[in-house]
Amino acid sequence: MPQALFLLLFALVVTAREFYTVCAHSWLIFSEIKGQEETGAEDLEILPNGLAFFSTGLKYPGIKSFDPNAPGKILLMDLNEKNPAVLELEMTGNKFDKSSFNPHGVSTFTDEDNAVYLLVVNHPDFKSTVEVFKFQEEERSLLHLRTITHELLPSINDIAAVGPESFYATNDHYFADPYLKSWEMYLGLSWSNVVYYSPDKVQVLAEGFDFANGIGISPDGKHVYITELLAHKIHVYEKHANWTLTPLKTLNFDTLVDNISVDPVTGDLWVGCHPNGMRIFFYDAENPPGSEVLRIQNILSEEPKVTVVYAENGTVLQGSTVASVYKGKLLVGTVYHRALYCDL
């Protein structure tokens, strides 16, 4: 077996997990939306007022899709409701092609006038763009404002918005071409990176990652957190006034760390993880991928506290990618299965 392939398989196979959950009770969501039962919720973001956005319907090369021909959607859930329902947000805008919408990472930005902007990583025809929407709360709709593309954004996975049109982005591959991407992964080339984008400046800030994936910012805006999926690591960077980043520390895990959500109250990191990445890339309905959620407290301290909040073998939830909390409620999203609502 070639060494590069061996290292890739080693990165994807990690320790099996026993079932573990701190949920008082939980249930799968999206079943109330026809056709939405198994389209995933690869990323999600919760506003301070309890409204949660879900990115659903991702089609990603090499990853299972139960409905490969359907366009993606953005769903909304109000966590203030006793039995919250999920609804699809209508997307409006003359220049936006809904038929090719293939959403990945999402992030929100609220300006001084309390206008909410939703930035969505999109892969129309497996390209990479960032779609900028304005959330119209009363209408429960998204107004498309513009599409962002750039040569330094060839393979975007996730973003962290710092303005209506400004963000940090992870590129999970160096190349844009699917064929070159596959060789990049096969050869184990750690060429992925993190980019800062604004209308005035675009630059690579950090590189040398083995699949840069999730990204988040601390509540005080002083630190940026980046997951390196295939290396099983979370990197902590200091964020400067000119948007540049300085590496501070790295945490190692025995699971594939995907998306990061940062609790705006406590600063805790909530991370969706893959306890066995092989099952994500080589789907078997008889042996589905499991799910795992980590909570990381005091990440800047000498000894951060890492807690497994949820872990199971895929019988309930397959392929967890993201987790986020709001007032004792936990939401867990997946790459192609469903989402889980949990009372902690």
Phi and psi in degrees as GROMACS dihedral restraints (atoms count N, CA, C in turn):
[ dihedral_restraints ]
;  ai    aj    ak    al  type     phi  dphi    fc
    3     4     5     6     1   -56.8    20    10
    4     5     6     7     1   145.4    20    10
    6     7     8     9     1   -60.9    20    10
    7     8     9    10     1   -39.7    20    10
    9    10    11    12     1   -61.3    20    10
   10    11    12    13     1   -42.1    20    10
   12    13    14    15     1   -66.9    20    10
   13    14    15    16     1   -40.1    20    10
   15    16    17    18     1   -60.0    20    10
   16    17    18    19     1   -44.1    20    10
   18    19    20    21     1   -65.6    20    10
   19    20    21    22     1   -37.3    20    10
   21    22    23    24     1   -64.4    20    10
   22    23    24    25     1   -46.4    20    10
   24    25    26    27     1   -63.3    20    10
   25    26    27    28     1   -37.3    20    10
   27    28    29    30     1   -63.6    20    10
   28    29    30    31     1   -39.0    20    10
   30    31    32    33     1   -65.8    20    10
   31    32    33    34     1   -31.2    20    10
   33    34    35    36     1   -84.9    20    10
   34    35    36    37     1   -23.4    20    10
   36    37    38    39     1  -101.2    20    10
   37    38    39    40     1   116.2    20    10
   39    40    41    42     1  -129.6    20    10
   40    41    42    43     1  -178.6    20    10
   42    43    44    45     1   -60.8    20    10
   43    44    45    46     1   136.2    20    10
   45    46    47    48     1   -68.3    20    10
   46    47    48    49     1   152.8    20    10
   48    49    50    51     1  -114.6    20    10
   49    50    51    52     1   142.5    20    10
   51    52    53    54     1   -81.9    20    10
   52    53    54    55     1   155.6    20    10
   54    55    56    57     1   -63.9    20    10
   55    56    57    58     1   131.4    20    10
   57    58    59    60     1  -153.0    20    10
   58    59    60    61     1   133.1    20    10
   60    61    62    63     1  -154.7    20    10
   61    62    63    64     1   145.4    20    10
   63    64    65    66     1  -104.1    20    10
   64    65    66    67     1    12.3    20    10
   66    67    68    69     1   -68.6    20    10
   67    68    69    70     1   130.1    20    10
   69    70    71    72     1   -67.4    20    10
   70    71    72    73     1   -44.2    20    10
   72    73    74    75     1  -157.5    20    10
   73    74    75    76     1   156.6    20    10
   75    76    77    78     1  -150.0    20    10
   76    77    78    79     1   160.3    20    10
   78    79    80    81     1  -154.3    20    10
   79    80    81    82     1   155.0    20    10
   81    82    83    84     1   -76.4    20    10
   82    83    84    85     1   142.4    20    10
   84    85    86    87     1  -116.7    20    10
   85    86    87    88     1   174.3    20    10
   87    88    89    90     1    89.6    20    10
   88    89    90    91     1   -12.6    20    10
   90    91    92    93     1   -66.2    20    10
   91    92    93    94     1   -19.9    20    10
   93    94    95    96     1   -78.8    20    10
   94    95    96    97     1    -7.8    20    10
   96    97    98    99     1  -103.9    20    10
   97    98    99   100     1   118.0    20    10
   99   100   101   102     1   -59.1    20    10
  100   101   102   103     1   130.8    20    10
  102   103   104   105     1    80.9    20    10
  103   104   105   106     1     2.5    20    10
  105   106   107   108     1  -108.1    20    10
  106   107   108   109     1     7.3    20    10
  108   109   110   111     1   -61.6    20    10
  109   110   111   112     1   -40.2    20    10
  111   112   113   114     1  -137.1    20    10
  112   113   114   115     1    66.0    20    10
  114   115   116   117     1  -121.9    20    10
  115   116   117   118     1     5.7    20    10
  117   118   119   120     1    79.1    20    10
  118   119   120   121     1   169.5    20    10
  120   121   122   123     1  -148.6    20    10
  121   122   123   124     1    73.7    20    10
  123   124   125   126     1   -59.1    20    10
  124   125   126   127     1   -33.5    20    10
  126   127   128   129     1  -142.8    20    10
  127   128   129   130     1   158.3    20    10
  129   130   131   132     1  -151.9    20    10
  130   131   132   133     1   158.1    20    10
  132   133   134   135     1  -145.7    20    10
  133   134   135   136     1   136.4    20    10
  135   136   137   138     1  -110.0    20    10
  136   137   138   139     1   126.3    20    10
  138   139   140   141     1   -74.4    20    10
  139   140   141   142     1   159.4    20    10
  141   142   143   144     1   -57.4    20    10
  142   143   144   145     1   -23.3    20    10
  144   145   146   147     1   -88.1    20    10
  145   146   147   148     1     4.2    20    10
  147   148   149   150     1    93.8    20    10
  148   149   150   151     1     2.9    20    10
  150   151   152   153     1   -83.9    20    10
  151   152   153   154     1   128.4    20    10
  153   154   155   156     1  -113.1    20    10
  154   155   156   157     1   130.8    20    10
  156   157   158   159     1   -99.8    20    10
  157   158   159   160     1   137.0    20    10
  159   160   161   162     1  -119.4    20    10
  160   161   162   163     1   134.1    20    10
  162   163   164   165     1   -95.2    20    10
  163   164   165   166     1   116.9    20    10
  165   166   167   168     1  -127.5    20    10
  166   167   168   169     1   154.4    20    10
  168   169   170   171     1    86.9    20    10
  169   170   171   172     1    26.5    20    10
  171   172   173   174     1   -65.6    20    10
  172   173   174   175     1   131.3    20    10
  174   175   176   177     1  -111.9    20    10
  175   176   177   178     1   116.7    20    10
  177   178   179   180     1  -130.9    20    10
  178   179   180   181     1   132.6    20    10
  180   181   182   183     1   -53.8    20    10
  181   182   183   184     1   128.5    20    10
  183   184   185   186     1    86.5    20    10
  184   185   186   187     1    -2.4    20    10
  186   187   188   189     1  -113.5    20    10
  187   188   189   190     1   140.2    20    10
  189   190   191   192     1   -59.9    20    10
  190   191   192   193     1   142.4    20    10
  192   193   194   195     1  -136.0    20    10
  193   194   195   196     1   129.4    20    10
  195   196   197   198     1   -82.9    20    10
  196   197   198   199     1   -12.1    20    10
  198   199   200   201     1  -145.1    20    10
  199   200   201   202     1    72.5    20    10
  201   202   203   204     1   -67.9    20    10
  202   203   204   205     1   -16.1    20    10
  204   205   206   207     1   -99.4    20    10
  205   206   207   208     1    -7.4    20    10
  207   208   209   210     1   -87.4    20    10
  208   209   210   211     1   138.7    20    10
  210   211   212   213     1   -69.2    20    10
  211   212   213   214     1   157.6    20    10
  213   214   215   216     1   -75.8    20    10
  214   215   216   217     1   170.5    20    10
  216   217   218   219     1  -142.1    20    10
  217   218   219   220     1   161.2    20    10
  219   220   221   222     1  -111.6    20    10
  220   221   222   223     1   123.7    20    10
  222   223   224   225     1  -108.2    20    10
  223   224   225   226     1   158.1    20    10
  225   226   227   228     1  -130.0    20    10
  226   227   228   229     1   139.7    20    10
  228   229   230   231     1  -135.2    20    10
  229   230   231   232     1   135.8    20    10
  231   232   233   234     1   -98.6    20    10
  232   233   234   235     1   107.0    20    10
  234   235   236   237     1   -75.9    20    10
  235   236   237   238     1    -3.6    20    10
  237   238   239   240     1   -81.0    20    10
  238   239   240   241     1   -15.8    20    10
  240   241   242   243     1   -76.3    20    10
  241   242   243   244     1   149.2    20    10
  243   244   245   246     1   -64.8    20    10
  244   245   246   247     1   -45.5    20    10
  246   247   248   249     1  -123.3    20    10
  247   248   249   250     1    79.4    20    10
  249   250   251   252     1   -63.9    20    10
  250   251   252   253     1   133.6    20    10
  252   253   254   255     1   -99.8    20    10
  253   254   255   256     1   165.0    20    10
  255   256   257   258     1  -114.5    20    10
  256   257   258   259     1   136.5    20    10
  258   259   260   261     1  -131.5    20    10
  259   260   261   262     1   153.7    20    10
  261   262   263   264     1   -84.2    20    10
  262   263   264   265     1   133.3    20    10
  264   265   266   267     1   -85.2    20    10
  265   266   267   268     1   127.5    20    10
  267   268   269   270     1   -70.3    20    10
  268   269   270   271     1   137.3    20    10
  270   271   272   273     1  -109.9    20    10
  271   272   273   274     1   123.4    20    10
  273   274   275   276     1  -116.9    20    10
  274   275   276   277     1   158.5    20    10
  276   277   278   279     1   140.0    20    10
  277   278   279   280     1   129.8    20    10
  279   280   281   282     1   -67.0    20    10
  280   281   282   283     1   -28.0    20    10
  282   283   284   285     1  -102.0    20    10
  283   284   285   286     1     9.6    20    10
  285   286   287   288     1  -103.6    20    10
  286   287   288   289     1   126.9    20    10
  288   289   290   291     1   -94.1    20    10
  289   290   291   292     1   100.6    20    10
  291   292   293   294     1   -70.5    20    10
  292   293   294   295     1   -25.8    20    10
  294   295   296   297     1   -68.3    20    10
  295   296   297   298     1   -23.7    20    10
  297   298   299   300     1  -107.6    20    10
  298   299   300   301     1    13.9    20    10
  300   301   302   303     1   -68.3    20    10
  301   302   303   304     1   123.0    20    10
  303   304   305   306     1  -137.1    20    10
  304   305   306   307     1    76.3    20    10
  306   307   308   309     1   -76.7    20    10
  307   308   309   310     1   146.3    20    10
  309   310   311   312     1  -125.6    20    10
  310   311   312   313     1  -111.8    20    10
  312   313   314   315     1   -73.2    20    10
  313   314   315   316     1   151.9    20    10
  315   316   317   318     1  -134.0    20    10
  316   317   318   319     1   154.9    20    10
  318   319   320   321     1  -156.4    20    10
  319   320   321   322     1   151.2    20    10
  321   322   323   324     1  -117.8    20    10
  322   323   324   325     1   155.0    20    10
  324   325   326   327     1  -138.9    20    10
  325   326   327   328     1   131.6    20    10
  327   328   329   330     1  -111.9    20    10
  328   329   330   331     1   123.8    20    10
  330   331   332   333     1   -87.9    20    10
  331   332   333   334     1  -175.9    20    10
  333   334   335   336     1   -65.2    20    10
  334   335   336   337     1   -23.0    20    10
  336   337   338   339     1   -92.4    20    10
  337   338   339   340     1    11.5    20    10
  339   340   341   342     1    66.3    20    10
  340   341   342   343     1    17.2    20    10
  342   343   344   345     1   -74.1    20    10
  343   344   345   346     1   135.0    20    10
  345   346   347   348     1  -105.5    20    10
  346   347   348   349     1   126.8    20    10
  348   349   350   351     1  -111.2    20    10
  349   350   351   352     1   131.9    20    10
  351   352   353   354     1  -108.3    20    10
  352   353   354   355     1   119.2    20    10
  354   355   356   357     1  -103.3    20    10
  355   356   357   358     1   128.6    20    10
  357   358   359   360     1  -126.7    20    10
  358   359   360   361     1   125.9    20    10
  360   361   362   363     1   -70.9    20    10
  361   362   363   364     1   130.0    20    10
  363   364   365   366     1  -128.6    20    10
  364   365   366   367     1   143.1    20    10
  366   367   368   369     1  -123.9    20    10
  367   368   369   370     1    66.1    20    10
  369   370   371   372     1   -67.0    20    10
  370   371   372   373     1   126.0    20    10
  372   373   374   375     1    54.0    20    10
  373   374   375   376     1    33.8    20    10
  375   376   377   378     1    63.3    20    10
  376   377   378   379     1    24.3    20    10
  378   379   380   381     1   -91.9    20    10
  379   380   381   382     1  -176.3    20    10
  381   382   383   384     1  -128.2    20    10
  382   383   384   385     1   122.3    20    10
  384   385   386   387     1  -136.8    20    10
  385   386   387   388     1   167.5    20    10
  387   388   389   390     1  -120.2    20    10
  388   389   390   391     1   122.7    20    10
  390   391   392   393     1   -97.1    20    10
  391   392   393   394     1   130.9    20    10
  393   394   395   396     1  -105.0    20    10
  394   395   396   397     1   120.1    20    10
  396   397   398   399     1  -117.9    20    10
  397   398   399   400     1   152.1    20    10
  399   400   401   402     1  -106.1    20    10
  400   401   402   403     1   125.9    20    10
  402   403   404   405     1   -79.8    20    10
  403   404   405   406     1   123.1    20    10
  405   406   407   408     1  -104.4    20    10
  406   407   408   409     1    96.3    20    10
  408   409   410   411     1   -64.5    20    10
  409   410   411   412     1   -44.3    20    10
  411   412   413   414     1   -64.2    20    10
  412   413   414   415     1   -39.7    20    10
  414   415   416   417     1   -81.7    20    10
  415   416   417   418     1   -11.4    20    10
  417   418   419   420     1    52.9    20    10
  418   419   420   421     1    56.2    20    10
  420   421   422   423     1  -146.0    20    10
  421   422   423   424     1   168.5    20    10
  423   424   425   426     1  -121.3    20    10
  424   425   426   427     1   124.7    20    10
  426   427   428   429     1   -95.9    20    10
  427   428   429   430     1   117.8    20    10
  429   430   431   432     1   -75.8    20    10
  430   431   432   433     1   126.9    20    10
  432   433   434   435     1  -102.4    20    10
  433   434   435   436     1   -43.9    20    10
  435   436   437   438     1  -166.7    20    10
  436   437   438   439     1   164.1    20    10
  438   439   440   441     1  -115.0    20    10
  439   440   441   442     1   130.7    20    10
  441   442   443   444     1  -108.4    20    10
  442   443   444   445     1   128.6    20    10
  444   445   446   447     1  -134.0    20    10
  445   446   447   448     1   153.4    20    10
  447   448   449   450     1  -163.7    20    10
  448   449   450   451     1   148.8    20    10
  450   451   452   453     1   -64.5    20    10
  451   452   453   454     1   -22.6    20    10
  453   454   455   456     1   -86.4    20    10
  454   455   456   457     1     5.1    20    10
  456   457   458   459     1  -122.5    20    10
  457   458   459   460     1    63.8    20    10
  459   460   461   462     1   -80.0    20    10
  460   461   462   463     1   -24.8    20    10
  462   463   464   465     1  -152.4    20    10
  463   464   465   466     1    67.4    20    10
  465   466   467   468     1   -73.4    20    10
  466   467   468   469     1   137.9    20    10
  468   469   470   471     1  -108.9    20    10
  469   470   471   472     1   -53.1    20    10
  471   472   473   474     1  -142.3    20    10
  472   473   474   475     1   161.1    20    10
  474   475   476   477     1  -139.2    20    10
  475   476   477   478     1   157.3    20    10
  477   478   479   480     1  -129.8    20    10
  478   479   480   481     1   108.9    20    10
  480   481   482   483     1   -73.4    20    10
  481   482   483   484     1   137.5    20    10
  483   484   485   486     1  -124.6    20    10
  484   485   486   487     1     6.8    20    10
  486   487   488   489     1  -174.1    20    10
  487   488   489   490     1   173.2    20    10
  489   490   491   492     1   -60.9    20    10
  490   491   492   493     1   -27.4    20    10
  492   493   494   495     1  -135.0    20    10
  493   494   495   496     1    22.6    20    10
  495   496   497   498     1  -127.7    20    10
  496   497   498   499     1   142.3    20    10
  498   499   500   501     1  -167.1    20    10
  499   500   501   502     1   160.4    20    10
  501   502   503   504     1   -93.2    20    10
  502   503   504   505     1   143.6    20    10
  504   505   506   507     1  -136.7    20    10
  505   506   507   508     1   143.5    20    10
  507   508   509   510     1   -98.6    20    10
  508   509   510   511     1   133.3    20    10
  510   511   512   513     1  -100.3    20    10
  511   512   513   514     1   117.9    20    10
  513   514   515   516     1   -80.1    20    10
  514   515   516   517     1   -12.3    20    10
  516   517   518   519     1  -137.2    20    10
  517   518   519   520     1   159.9    20    10
  519   520   521   522     1   -81.3    20    10
  520   521   522   523     1   -36.5    20    10
  522   523   524   525     1   -93.8    20    10
  523   524   525   526     1   156.9    20    10
  525   526   527   528     1   -94.8    20    10
  526   527   528   529     1   -30.4    20    10
  528   529   530   531     1   -70.0    20    10
  529   530   531   532     1   127.6    20    10
  531   532   533   534     1   -57.8    20    10
  532   533   534   535     1   -37.3    20    10
  534   535   536   537     1   -65.0    20    10
  535   536   537   538     1   -45.7    20    10
  537   538   539   540     1   -67.6    20    10
  538   539   540   541     1   -33.4    20    10
  540   541   542   543     1   -60.2    20    10
  541   542   543   544     1   -43.2    20    10
  543   544   545   546     1   -64.1    20    10
  544   545   546   547     1   -39.1    20    10
  546   547   548   549     1   -69.9    20    10
  547   548   549   550     1   -35.7    20    10
  549   550   551   552     1   -58.7    20    10
  550   551   552   553     1   -42.1    20    10
  552   553   554   555     1   -74.3    20    10
  553   554   555   556     1   -41.6    20    10
  555   556   557   558     1   -61.8    20    10
  556   557   558   559     1   -39.8    20    10
  558   559   560   561     1   -83.7    20    10
  559   560   561   562     1    -4.3    20    10
  561   562   563   564     1    68.0    20    10
  562   563   564   565     1    37.0    20    10
  564   565   566   567     1   -81.2    20    10
  565   566   567   568     1   118.2    20    10
  567   568   569   570     1   -88.1    20    10
  568   569   570   571     1    74.5    20    10
  570   571   572   573     1  -114.2    20    10
  571   572   573   574     1     1.3    20    10
  573   574   575   576     1   -76.9    20    10
  574   575   576   577     1   166.0    20    10
  576   577   578   579     1  -152.2    20    10
  577   578   579   580     1   179.1    20    10
  579   580   581   582     1  -123.5    20    10
  580   581   582   583     1   133.5    20    10
  582   583   584   585     1  -123.7    20    10
  583   584   585   586     1   143.8    20    10
  585   586   587   588     1  -101.9    20    10
  586   587   588   589     1   130.7    20    10
  588   589   590   591     1  -122.1    20    10
  589   590   591   592     1   133.5    20    10
  591   592   593   594     1  -145.4    20    10
  592   593   594   595     1   163.8    20    10
  594   595   596   597     1   -59.3    20    10
  595   596   597   598     1   -21.9    20    10
  597   598   599   600     1   -99.9    20    10
  598   599   600   601     1   -23.2    20    10
  600   601   602   603     1  -152.8    20    10
  601   602   603   604     1   138.0    20    10
  603   604   605   606     1  -135.3    20    10
  604   605   606   607     1   127.1    20    10
  606   607   608   609     1  -153.1    20    10
  607   608   609   610     1   149.6    20    10
  609   610   611   612     1   -79.0    20    10
  610   611   612   613     1   127.1    20    10
  612   613   614   615     1  -107.1    20    10
  613   614   615   616     1   -26.8    20    10
  615   616   617   618     1  -152.1    20    10
  616   617   618   619     1   143.6    20    10
  618   619   620   621     1  -149.4    20    10
  619   620   621   622     1   178.6    20    10
  621   622   623   624     1    88.0    20    10
  622   623   624   625     1    24.3    20    10
  624   625   626   627     1   -92.0    20    10
  625   626   627   628     1   146.7    20    10
  627   628   629   630     1   -94.5    20    10
  628   629   630   631     1    80.1    20    10
  630   631   632   633     1    75.7    20    10
  631   632   633   634     1    73.1    20    10
  633   634   635   636     1   -61.7    20    10
  634   635   636   637     1   132.1    20    10
  636   637   638   639     1  -127.6    20    10
  637   638   639   640     1   -92.2    20    10
  639   640   641   642     1   -83.4    20    10
  640   641   642   643     1   157.0    20    10
  642   643   644   645     1  -147.9    20    10
  643   644   645   646     1   141.5    20    10
  645   646   647   648     1  -149.5    20    10
  646   647   648   649     1   163.1    20    10
  648   649   650   651     1  -123.9    20    10
  649   650   651   652     1   139.8    20    10
  651   652   653   654     1   -64.6    20    10
  652   653   654   655     1   154.8    20    10
  654   655   656   657     1   -57.7    20    10
  655   656   657   658     1   -32.2    20    10
  657   658   659   660     1   -84.7    20    10
  658   659   660   661     1    -0.9    20    10
  660   661   662   663     1    74.2    20    10
  661   662   663   664     1    12.4    20    10
  663   664   665   666     1   -96.0    20    10
  664   665   666   667     1   -14.2    20    10
  666   667   668   669     1  -136.6    20    10
  667   668   669   670     1   148.6    20    10
  669   670   671   672     1  -120.3    20    10
  670   671   672   673     1   135.6    20    10
  672   673   674   675     1  -112.8    20    10
  673   674   675   676     1   133.4    20    10
  675   676   677   678     1  -131.5    20    10
  676   677   678   679     1   130.7    20    10
  678   679   680   681     1   -94.5    20    10
  679   680   681   682     1   140.3    20    10
  681   682   683   684     1  -113.6    20    10
  682   683   684   685     1    97.4    20    10
  684   685   686   687     1   -56.7    20    10
  685   686   687   688     1   -57.4    20    10
  687   688   689   690     1   -76.5    20    10
  688   689   690   691     1   -15.7    20    10
  690   691   692   693     1   -93.5    20    10
  691   692   693   694     1    -4.6    20    10
  693   694   695   696     1    61.6    20    10
  694   695   696   697     1    44.4    20    10
  696   697   698   699     1  -132.0    20    10
  697   698   699   700     1   152.9    20    10
  699   700   701   702     1  -120.7    20    10
  700   701   702   703     1   127.0    20    10
  702   703   704   705     1  -104.0    20    10
  703   704   705   706     1   139.7    20    10
  705   706   707   708     1  -111.2    20    10
  706   707   708   709     1   128.3    20    10
  708   709   710   711     1  -122.5    20    10
  709   710   711   712     1   146.7    20    10
  711   712   713   714     1   -84.8    20    10
  712   713   714   715     1   132.1    20    10
  714   715   716   717     1   -99.8    20    10
  715   716   717   718     1   130.4    20    10
  717   718   719   720     1  -103.2    20    10
  718   719   720   721     1   168.0    20    10
  720   721   722   723     1   -62.3    20    10
  721   722   723   724     1   -27.5    20    10
  723   724   725   726     1   -91.7    20    10
  724   725   726   727     1    14.6    20    10
  726   727   728   729     1    77.7    20    10
  727   728   729   730     1    -2.8    20    10
  729   730   731   732     1   -73.0    20    10
  730   731   732   733     1   165.3    20    10
  732   733   734   735     1  -126.7    20    10
  733   734   735   736     1   141.5    20    10
  735   736   737   738     1  -121.7    20    10
  736   737   738   739     1   125.5    20    10
  738   739   740   741     1   -66.1    20    10
  739   740   741   742     1   136.0    20    10
  741   742   743   744     1  -111.8    20    10
  742   743   744   745     1   -48.6    20    10
  744   745   746   747     1  -161.7    20    10
  745   746   747   748     1   165.8    20    10
  747   748   749   750     1  -135.7    20    10
  748   749   750   751     1   135.2    20    10
  750   751   752   753     1  -108.8    20    10
  751   752   753   754     1   138.0    20    10
  753   754   755   756     1  -107.4    20    10
  754   755   756   757     1   144.1    20    10
  756   757   758   759     1  -133.4    20    10
  757   758   759   760     1   166.0    20    10
  759   760   761   762     1  -108.2    20    10
  760   761   762   763     1    35.9    20    10
  762   763   764   765     1  -150.3    20    10
  763   764   765   766     1   160.1    20    10
  765   766   767   768     1   -84.2    20    10
  766   767   768   769     1   113.1    20    10
  768   769   770   771     1   -87.8    20    10
  769   770   771   772     1   125.5    20    10
  771   772   773   774     1  -103.7    20    10
  772   773   774   775     1  -108.6    20    10
  774   775   776   777     1   -87.2    20    10
  775   776   777   778     1   151.5    20    10
  777   778   779   780     1  -112.9    20    10
  778   779   780   781     1   134.8    20    10
  780   781   782   783     1  -120.8    20    10
  781   782   783   784     1   136.3    20    10
  783   784   785   786     1  -108.6    20    10
  784   785   786   787     1   123.5    20    10
  786   787   788   789     1   -65.4    20    10
  787   788   789   790     1   118.9    20    10
  789   790   791   792     1   -68.4    20    10
  790   791   792   793     1   -16.0    20    10
  792   793   794   795     1   -91.7    20    10
  793   794   795   796     1   -50.8    20    10
  795   796   797   798     1   -97.0    20    10
  796   797   798   799     1   -21.1    20    10
  798   799   800   801     1    81.1    20    10
  799   800   801   802     1     2.1    20    10
  801   802   803   804     1   -64.8    20    10
  802   803   804   805     1   147.9    20    10
  804   805   806   807     1   -96.5    20    10
  805   806   807   808     1   132.9    20    10
  807   808   809   810     1  -115.4    20    10
  808   809   810   811     1   125.1    20    10
  810   811   812   813     1  -126.9    20    10
  811   812   813   814     1   125.2    20    10
  813   814   815   816     1   -80.6    20    10
  814   815   816   817     1   134.4    20    10
  816   817   818   819     1  -133.6    20    10
  817   818   819   820     1   161.6    20    10
  819   820   821   822     1  -117.1    20    10
  820   821   822   823     1   105.9    20    10
  822   823   824   825     1   -67.7    20    10
  823   824   825   826     1   -20.7    20    10
  825   826   827   828     1  -146.0    20    10
  826   827   828   829     1    97.2    20    10
  828   829   830   831     1   -66.4    20    10
  829   830   831   832     1   -25.7    20    10
  831   832   833   834     1   -58.1    20    10
  832   833   834   835     1   -36.2    20    10
  834   835   836   837     1   -73.4    20    10
  835   836   837   838     1   -20.6    20    10
  837   838   839   840     1   -71.7    20    10
  838   839   840   841     1   -47.5    20    10
  840   841   842   843     1   -81.9    20    10
  841   842   843   844     1   -23.3    20    10
  843   844   845   846     1  -125.9    20    10
  844   845   846   847     1    81.9    20    10
  846   847   848   849     1   -71.7    20    10
  847   848   849   850     1   134.7    20    10
  849   850   851   852     1  -136.7    20    10
  850   851   852   853     1   115.0    20    10
  852   853   854   855     1   -60.5    20    10
  853   854   855   856     1   -25.9    20    10
  855   856   857   858     1   -82.0    20    10
  856   857   858   859     1   -15.0    20    10
  858   859   860   861     1  -142.9    20    10
  859   860   861   862     1    66.8    20    10
  861   862   863   864     1   -72.8    20    10
  862   863   864   865     1   162.6    20    10
  864   865   866   867     1   -68.6    20    10
  865   866   867   868     1   142.1    20    10
  867   868   869   870     1   -82.6    20    10
  868   869   870   871     1  -175.8    20    10
  870   871   872   873     1  -134.7    20    10
  871   872   873   874     1   151.3    20    10
  873   874   875   876     1  -154.7    20    10
  874   875   876   877     1   140.2    20    10
  876   877   878   879     1  -126.7    20    10
  877   878   879   880     1   128.6    20    10
  879   880   881   882     1  -109.7    20    10
  880   881   882   883     1   143.8    20    10
  882   883   884   885     1  -115.2    20    10
  883   884   885   886     1   126.8    20    10
  885   886   887   888     1  -116.2    20    10
  886   887   888   889     1   117.1    20    10
  888   889   890   891     1  -106.6    20    10
  889   890   891   892     1   146.2    20    10
  891   892   893   894     1    53.0    20    10
  892   893   894   895     1    52.6    20    10
  894   895   896   897     1   -65.4    20    10
  895   896   897   898     1   -24.0    20    10
  897   898   899   900     1   -84.1    20    10
  898   899   900   901     1    -8.1    20    10
  900   901   902   903     1   -78.7    20    10
  901   902   903   904     1   173.9    20    10
  903   904   905   906     1   -64.8    20    10
  904   905   906   907     1   -33.7    20    10
  906   907   908   909     1  -132.5    20    10
  907   908   909   910     1    82.3    20    10
  909   910   911   912     1   -59.5    20    10
  910   911   912   913     1   146.2    20    10
  912   913   914   915     1   -95.4    20    10
  913   914   915   916     1   120.2    20    10
  915   916   917   918     1  -111.0    20    10
  916   917   918   919     1   122.7    20    10
  918   919   920   921     1  -122.0    20    10
  919   920   921   922     1   132.2    20    10
  921   922   923   924     1   -81.8    20    10
  922   923   924   925     1   110.3    20    10
  924   925   926   927     1   -88.7    20    10
  925   926   927   928     1   -33.7    20    10
  927   928   929   930     1  -149.0    20    10
  928   929   930   931     1   133.0    20    10
  930   931   932   933     1  -155.9    20    10
  931   932   933   934     1   131.6    20    10
  933   934   935   936     1  -158.9    20    10
  934   935   936   937     1   171.1    20    10
  936   937   938   939     1   -92.0    20    10
  937   938   939   940     1     9.6    20    10
  939   940   941   942     1   102.6    20    10
  940   941   942   943     1    -2.4    20    10
  942   943   944   945     1   -70.5    20    10
  943   944   945   946     1   -27.5    20    10
  945   946   947   948     1  -103.2    20    10
  946   947   948   949     1   -51.0    20    10
  948   949   950   951     1  -136.0    20    10
  949   950   951   952     1   127.5    20    10
  951   952   953   954     1  -108.8    20    10
  952   953   954   955     1   125.4    20    10
  954   955   956   957     1    71.3    20    10
  955   956   957   958     1    54.6    20    10
  957   958   959   960     1   -62.9    20    10
  958   959   960   961     1   135.8    20    10
  960   961   962   963     1  -121.1    20    10
  961   962   963   964     1   -21.1    20    10
  963   964   965   966     1  -155.5    20    10
  964   965   966   967     1   149.9    20    10
  966   967   968   969     1  -145.8    20    10
  967   968   969   970     1   143.7    20    10
  969   970   971   972     1  -151.0    20    10
  970   971   972   973     1   152.3    20    10
  972   973   974   975     1  -122.0    20    10
  973   974   975   976     1   154.3    20    10
  975   976   977   978     1  -154.8    20    10
  976   977   978   979     1   112.0    20    10
  978   979   980   981     1    47.9    20    10
  979   980   981   982     1    53.6    20    10
  981   982   983   984     1    80.4    20    10
  982   983   984   985     1     7.6    20    10
  984   985   986   987     1  -113.8    20    10
  985   986   987   988     1   135.9    20    10
  987   988   989   990     1  -116.6    20    10
  988   989   990   991     1   130.3    20    10
  990   991   992   993     1  -111.2    20    10
  991   992   993   994     1   135.2    20    10
  993   994   995   996     1  -125.5    20    10
  994   995   996   997     1   125.0    20    10
  996   997   998   999     1  -105.5    20    10
  997   998   999  1000     1   163.7    20    10
  999  1000  1001  1002     1  -133.0    20    10
 1000  1001  1002  1003     1   164.8    20    10
 1002  1003  1004  1005     1   -73.5    20    10
 1003  1004  1005  1006     1   -35.3    20    10
 1005  1006  1007  1008     1  -148.0    20    10
 1006  1007  1008  1009     1     5.0    20    10
 1008  1009  1010  1011     1   -99.0    20    10
 1009  1010  1011  1012     1  -115.9    20    10
 1011  1012  1013  1014     1  -124.4    20    10
 1012  1013  1014  1015     1  -164.1    20    10
 1014  1015  1016  1017     1  -125.5    20    10
 1015  1016  1017  1018     1   156.5    20    10
 1017  1018  1019  1020     1  -120.0    20    10
 1018  1019  1020  1021     1   133.2    20    10
 1020  1021  1022  1023     1  -105.7    20    10
 1021  1022  1023  1024     1   130.6    20    10
 1023  1024  1025  1026     1  -138.2    20    10
 1024  1025  1026  1027     1   129.9    20    10
 1026  1027  1028  1029     1   -88.2    20    10
 1027  1028  1029  1030     1   118.1    20    10
